[in-house]
Amino acid sequence: MPEKTVFITKASGEKAPFSPAKLKLSLERAGAGSSMIDRIVSEIEAQLFEGMSTKKIYSQAFSMLRKHSKPAAGRYKIKQAILELGPTGYPFEKFVGEILKHQGYRTKVGVIIQGHCVSHEIDVEAQKDNRHFMVECKFHNRQGYKCDVKIPLYIKSRFEDVKKQWEKRKDHTNKFHEGWVVTNTRFTEDAIQYGKCSGLKLIGWDYPQQGSIRDRINLSGLHPVTCLTSLTKAEKRKLIDKMIVLCKELCEKPKVLEEIGISRTRIKKIIKEGEEICSSGISHNN
């Protein structure tokens, strides 16, 4: 007799059937070993109940993984770690800029650009080969939030004003210009449809199927400092206030840990975890 399907509650409030395969994939992306994955999935299945929240499932899996491997636990929590970059959007903008830079783009973060009608504060200006991009970042510090169609509608109008001015430049006559909207959460179906129809590129946590934020983190191996399980919340906040957003930056500038009052013994452990997280180009999450 087939086992009964258990429906769990997502952050958005939607119900979905629990998928052991999806949990396994998340743990694999984090770099957990097969025996550890089987153990975690078995324990989660044993505790599963109708309506259980994905947050609770994630929390239990993270807790078990952390006991086994801090670096794997850090990679597993990448989605949550990005939420922890808030409450302001600037650290996320810097994070996006760094990912694009890693992919060969020349980037500027937080720039004022003159449009045809008015000036605009642009989150990230990026250039690569003969292409020029206006990238707007929409950061949300809670799961379950979706960017609706109003956001790409607004950004498209801003991009058209900027594009009109860019096209007046002599060196931009033959350049390809494109507007992007990047979010750490998801888009509504209307927003996606509008993006496709209008030529505005949308990048969300798991959208599009290839080239999502999750994919770009996987390929770059760049992880936010908020992934580090050996740091307290207060310490992470101090680092973000100093605009240290990446584990890679922290590993390159360990002295900043002394500046925020961390002992040398702990610094060694933190840097070790950071280097182990950075050494893997795989990460999580659903």
C-alpha positions as CSV (number, residue, x, y, z in Angstrom):
1,M,0.0,0.0,0.0
2,P,1.5,3.4,-1.0
3,E,2.4,5.8,1.8
4,K,0.1,8.7,2.4
5,T,1.2,12.0,0.9
6,V,1.9,14.6,3.6
7,F,1.3,18.2,2.7
8,I,3.6,20.9,4.1
9,T,3.2,24.6,4.4
10,K,5.5,26.9,2.4
11,A,6.6,30.4,3.5
12,S,4.0,31.9,1.2
13,G,1.2,30.0,2.9
14,E,0.8,27.6,0.0
15,K,0.5,23.9,0.6
16,A,2.7,21.4,-1.3
17,P,3.4,17.7,-0.9
18,F,6.6,16.9,1.0
19,S,9.3,15.7,-1.4
20,P,12.2,13.6,0.1
21,A,14.0,14.0,-3.3
22,K,13.9,17.8,-3.1
23,L,15.3,17.7,0.5
24,K,18.0,15.3,-0.7
25,L,18.9,17.6,-3.6
26,S,19.2,20.6,-1.2
27,L,21.6,18.6,1.0
28,E,23.6,17.4,-2.0
29,R,24.0,21.0,-3.1
30,A,25.4,21.8,0.3
31,G,28.0,19.2,0.0
32,A,26.7,16.7,2.6
33,G,27.8,13.1,2.3
34,S,25.3,10.4,1.2
35,S,25.1,8.7,4.6
36,M,24.5,12.0,6.3
37,I,21.8,12.9,3.7
38,D,20.0,9.5,4.3
39,R,20.1,10.0,8.0
40,I,18.7,13.6,7.9
41,V,15.9,12.6,5.4
42,S,14.9,9.6,7.6
43,E,14.8,11.7,10.7
44,I,12.7,14.5,9.0
45,E,10.3,11.9,7.6
46,A,9.9,10.3,11.1
47,Q,8.9,13.7,12.5
48,L,6.8,14.9,9.6
49,F,3.2,15.9,10.2
50,E,0.4,17.4,8.1
51,G,0.8,21.2,7.7
52,M,4.4,21.2,9.0
53,S,6.2,24.4,7.8
54,T,9.1,24.3,5.4
55,K,10.8,26.6,7.9
56,K,10.6,23.9,10.6
57,I,11.9,21.3,8.2
58,Y,14.8,23.5,7.2
59,S,15.6,24.4,10.8
60,Q,15.7,20.7,11.8
61,A,17.8,19.7,8.8
62,F,20.2,22.6,9.4
63,S,20.6,21.7,13.0
64,M,21.5,18.1,12.2
65,L,23.8,19.1,9.4
66,R,25.6,21.7,11.6
67,K,26.6,19.0,14.1
68,H,28.2,17.0,11.2
69,S,29.8,19.8,9.1
70,K,29.7,23.6,9.7
71,P,30.8,24.4,6.1
72,A,28.0,22.2,4.6
73,A,25.5,23.8,7.1
74,G,26.7,27.2,5.9
75,R,26.1,26.4,2.3
76,Y,22.8,24.8,3.1
77,K,21.5,28.1,4.6
78,I,22.5,30.3,1.6
79,K,18.9,31.4,1.0
80,Q,18.4,32.3,4.6
81,A,21.8,33.9,4.7
82,I,20.8,36.3,1.9
83,L,17.7,37.3,3.8
84,E,20.0,38.1,6.7
85,L,21.9,40.7,4.6
86,G,19.1,43.1,5.4
87,P,17.3,45.1,6.6
88,T,18.6,47.6,4.0
89,G,19.0,46.6,0.3
90,Y,22.6,47.9,-0.2
91,P,24.5,44.8,1.0
92,F,22.4,42.7,-1.5
93,E,23.2,45.2,-4.3
94,K,26.9,44.8,-3.5
95,F,26.5,41.0,-3.5
96,V,24.9,41.1,-6.9
97,G,27.6,43.4,-8.2
98,E,30.3,41.0,-7.0
99,I,28.6,38.0,-8.6
100,L,28.4,39.8,-12.0
101,K,32.0,41.0,-11.6
102,H,33.0,37.3,-11.1
103,Q,31.2,36.5,-14.4
104,G,33.3,39.0,-16.3
105,Y,31.1,42.1,-16.1
106,R,32.6,45.6,-15.3
107,T,30.3,46.9,-12.5
108,K,29.5,50.0,-10.5
109,V,27.2,49.8,-7.5
110,G,24.9,52.7,-6.4
111,V,25.4,55.1,-9.3
112,I,23.5,58.2,-10.4
113,I,22.8,58.1,-14.1
114,Q,21.3,60.9,-16.2
115,G,18.3,59.7,-18.2
116,H,16.6,61.5,-21.1
117,C,14.1,63.3,-18.7
118,V,15.4,62.9,-15.2
119,S,18.4,61.4,-13.3
120,H,18.2,57.9,-11.7
121,E,19.9,56.2,-8.9
122,I,20.8,52.8,-10.3
123,D,21.7,49.8,-8.1
124,V,24.2,48.2,-10.4
125,E,25.5,49.4,-13.8
126,A,27.2,46.6,-15.7
127,Q,29.1,46.3,-18.9
128,K,30.4,43.3,-20.8
129,D,31.8,43.2,-24.4
130,N,29.4,45.4,-26.4
131,R,26.5,45.2,-23.9
132,H,25.4,47.7,-21.3
133,F,23.0,46.8,-18.5
134,M,20.9,48.7,-15.9
135,V,20.4,46.3,-13.0
136,E,17.8,47.0,-10.3
137,C,17.9,44.9,-7.1
138,K,14.8,44.2,-5.1
139,F,15.7,42.8,-1.7
140,H,13.2,41.2,0.7
141,N,14.2,40.1,4.2
142,R,11.3,37.6,4.6
143,Q,10.5,34.5,2.7
144,G,7.3,34.0,0.8
145,Y,7.3,37.5,-0.7
146,K,6.9,37.7,-4.5
147,C,7.6,40.7,-6.7
148,D,4.4,41.5,-8.5
149,V,4.0,43.1,-12.0
150,K,4.1,46.7,-10.6
151,I,7.9,46.3,-10.0
152,P,9.0,45.4,-13.5
153,L,6.5,48.0,-14.9
154,Y,8.1,50.7,-12.9
155,I,11.7,49.6,-13.7
156,K,11.0,49.3,-17.4
157,S,9.9,52.9,-17.6
158,R,13.1,54.0,-15.8
159,F,15.2,51.9,-18.0
160,E,13.6,53.4,-21.2
161,D,14.5,56.9,-19.9
162,V,18.1,55.8,-19.2
163,K,18.4,53.9,-22.5
164,K,17.3,56.9,-24.5
165,Q,20.1,58.9,-23.0
166,W,22.7,56.1,-23.4
167,E,21.9,55.9,-27.1
168,K,22.8,59.5,-27.6
169,R,26.5,58.7,-26.7
170,K,28.8,58.3,-29.7
171,D,30.4,55.2,-28.2
172,H,27.0,53.6,-27.6
173,T,25.6,53.7,-31.1
174,N,26.0,50.0,-31.7
175,K,25.8,48.8,-28.1
176,F,23.1,46.4,-26.9
177,H,21.2,47.9,-23.9
178,E,19.1,45.8,-21.4
179,G,17.3,46.3,-18.1
180,W,17.4,43.7,-15.4
181,V,15.4,43.1,-12.2
182,V,17.2,40.9,-9.6
183,T,15.4,39.7,-6.5
184,N,16.4,37.3,-3.7
185,T,12.8,35.9,-3.6
186,R,10.4,35.1,-6.5
187,F,8.2,36.8,-9.1
188,T,4.5,36.4,-9.7
189,E,3.4,34.9,-13.0
190,D,2.2,38.3,-14.2
191,A,5.6,39.8,-13.6
192,I,7.3,37.0,-15.5
193,Q,4.9,37.3,-18.4
194,Y,5.5,41.1,-18.5
195,G,9.3,40.6,-18.4
196,K,9.2,38.2,-21.3
197,C,6.9,40.4,-23.4
198,S,8.7,43.7,-22.7
199,G,12.3,42.4,-23.0
200,L,13.1,43.1,-19.4
201,K,15.3,40.4,-17.9
202,L,14.1,39.0,-14.5
203,I,16.3,37.1,-12.2
204,G,14.9,35.5,-9.0
205,W,16.0,33.0,-6.5
206,D,15.2,30.1,-8.8
207,Y,14.2,31.9,-12.0
208,P,15.0,31.5,-14.8
209,Q,15.7,27.8,-14.9
210,Q,19.3,28.6,-15.9
211,G,20.9,31.7,-14.7
212,S,18.9,32.2,-11.4
213,I,20.5,33.8,-8.3
214,R,21.0,30.3,-6.9
215,D,22.7,29.1,-10.1
216,R,25.0,32.2,-10.1
217,I,26.0,31.5,-6.5
218,N,26.7,27.9,-7.3
219,L,28.9,28.7,-10.3
220,S,30.8,31.6,-8.6
221,G,31.3,30.0,-5.2
222,L,30.7,33.4,-3.7
223,H,28.8,33.2,-0.4
224,P,27.6,36.0,2.0
225,V,29.3,36.3,5.4
226,T,25.9,35.5,6.9
227,C,26.5,31.9,5.9
228,L,29.1,31.5,8.6
229,T,27.7,29.4,11.5
230,S,30.7,30.3,13.7
231,L,29.7,34.0,13.8
232,T,26.9,35.4,16.1
233,K,24.1,37.5,14.6
234,A,25.6,40.6,16.2
235,E,29.1,39.9,14.7
236,K,27.5,39.4,11.2
237,R,25.7,42.7,11.6
238,K,29.0,44.5,12.5
239,L,30.7,43.0,9.4
240,I,27.8,44.1,7.1
241,D,28.0,47.6,8.7
242,K,31.6,47.6,7.6
243,M,30.4,46.5,4.1
244,I,32.1,43.1,4.4
245,V,29.5,41.1,2.5
246,L,31.4,38.1,1.1
247,C,33.1,35.2,2.9
248,K,35.9,35.7,0.4
249,E,36.4,39.3,1.5
250,L,36.5,38.2,5.1
251,C,39.2,35.5,4.3
252,E,41.2,38.2,2.5
253,K,40.8,40.7,5.4
254,P,40.9,38.7,8.6
255,K,42.0,41.8,10.6
256,V,38.5,43.1,10.4
257,L,37.5,40.3,12.8
258,E,40.0,41.7,15.4
259,E,38.5,45.2,14.8
260,I,35.0,43.9,15.9
261,G,36.5,42.3,19.1
262,I,36.8,38.7,18.1
263,S,39.7,36.7,19.8
264,R,42.5,35.2,17.7
265,T,41.5,31.6,18.6
266,R,38.0,32.2,17.2
267,I,39.3,34.1,14.2
268,K,41.2,31.0,13.1
269,K,38.0,28.9,13.3
270,I,36.0,31.5,11.5
271,I,38.5,31.9,8.6
272,K,38.8,28.1,8.4
273,E,35.0,27.8,8.0
274,G,35.0,30.6,5.5
275,E,37.8,29.0,3.4
276,E,36.0,25.7,3.4
277,I,32.7,27.3,2.3
278,C,34.5,29.3,-0.5
279,S,36.3,26.2,-1.7
280,S,33.1,24.7,-2.9
281,G,31.1,25.9,-5.9
282,I,28.0,24.1,-4.7
283,S,25.2,25.4,-2.5
284,H,21.5,25.1,-1.6
285,N,18.3,25.7,-1.6
286,N,14.7,25.1,-2.6
